[in-house]
Amino acid sequence: MLYRKVPKNGNDLSVLGFECMHLPMKENRTIDEERAIRQIKYAIDQGVNFIGTARPYHLKKALLSLGEPFAAGYRETTRI
C-alpha cells in the first residue's frame, strides 16, 4: 500500500481509502452488515487506513457498520 504524509498533521494516509457511502445492501434496501464488516476489515487488513463516512450515508446507519471492526481493534490503525 502506498501512503502519503499529510503536511498539516504528519499522518501517513493510504492513497486508497474505503468509502462507506456504498456499502453492500440487502434486497430490503438495508445494509448487509455481515458483508459490510467483512469488506471494512479486509480493506484495513490490506493497509487501507483512511475510512470515508458521513452521517447522512445510508440514512445515518453507515457509521454503525464501523462499530464491530473498531471494537475488535481496527480503530487504532485508521483515520476517519
C-alpha positions as CSV (number, residue, x, y, z in Angstrom):
1,M,0.0,0.0,0.0
2,L,1.2,3.5,-0.8
3,Y,0.9,6.2,1.8
4,R,1.2,10.0,1.6
5,K,2.1,12.2,4.5
6,V,-0.5,14.9,5.4
7,P,1.5,18.1,5.8
8,K,-0.7,19.7,8.5
9,N,-0.5,16.8,11.0
10,G,2.1,14.4,9.7
11,N,-0.3,11.4,9.4
12,D,0.6,8.8,6.8
13,L,-2.7,8.1,4.9
14,S,-3.2,5.3,2.4
15,V,-3.6,6.6,-1.2
16,L,-6.6,4.3,-1.4
17,G,-9.4,4.8,1.0
18,F,-12.6,2.9,1.9
19,E,-15.8,4.9,1.4
20,C,-18.9,3.9,3.4
21,M,-21.3,5.6,1.1
22,H,-21.8,2.5,-1.0
23,L,-21.9,-0.4,1.5
24,P,-23.4,-3.7,0.3
25,M,-27.2,-3.8,0.6
26,K,-29.8,-6.5,1.1
27,E,-32.9,-6.8,-1.0
28,N,-34.9,-4.9,1.5
29,R,-32.5,-1.9,1.0
30,T,-30.8,-2.2,4.4
31,I,-27.1,-2.5,4.9
32,D,-25.8,-6.1,4.7
33,E,-23.9,-5.8,8.0
34,E,-22.1,-9.1,7.6
35,R,-20.7,-8.3,4.2
36,A,-20.0,-4.6,5.1
37,I,-18.0,-5.6,8.2
38,R,-16.1,-8.2,6.1
39,Q,-15.3,-5.6,3.5
40,I,-14.1,-3.0,6.0
41,K,-11.9,-5.5,7.9
42,Y,-10.4,-6.7,4.6
43,A,-9.6,-3.2,3.4
44,I,-7.9,-2.4,6.7
45,D,-6.0,-5.7,6.7
46,Q,-4.7,-4.7,3.2
47,G,-3.3,-1.5,4.6
48,V,-6.1,1.0,4.0
49,N,-6.1,3.4,6.9
50,F,-8.4,6.1,5.5
51,I,-12.2,5.5,6.0
52,G,-14.6,8.0,4.5
53,T,-18.0,8.3,6.0
54,A,-20.6,10.9,6.8
55,R,-23.7,11.0,9.0
56,P,-26.2,11.0,6.1
57,Y,-24.8,7.9,4.4
58,H,-27.4,5.1,4.4
59,L,-29.9,7.1,6.4
60,K,-27.3,7.7,9.2
61,K,-26.6,3.9,9.6
62,A,-23.2,3.7,7.8
63,L,-21.4,4.7,10.9
64,L,-22.9,1.7,12.8
65,S,-21.1,-0.7,10.4
66,L,-17.8,0.6,11.8
67,G,-18.6,-0.3,15.4
68,E,-17.8,-4.0,15.2
69,P,-14.5,-3.7,13.4
70,F,-13.4,-0.8,15.6
71,A,-14.4,-2.7,18.8
72,A,-12.2,-5.6,17.5
73,G,-9.1,-3.3,17.5
74,Y,-9.2,-1.9,14.0
75,R,-9.7,1.7,15.1
76,E,-6.1,2.2,16.2
77,T,-4.8,1.9,12.7
78,T,-7.3,4.0,10.9
79,R,-8.3,7.7,10.3
80,I,-11.9,8.6,9.7
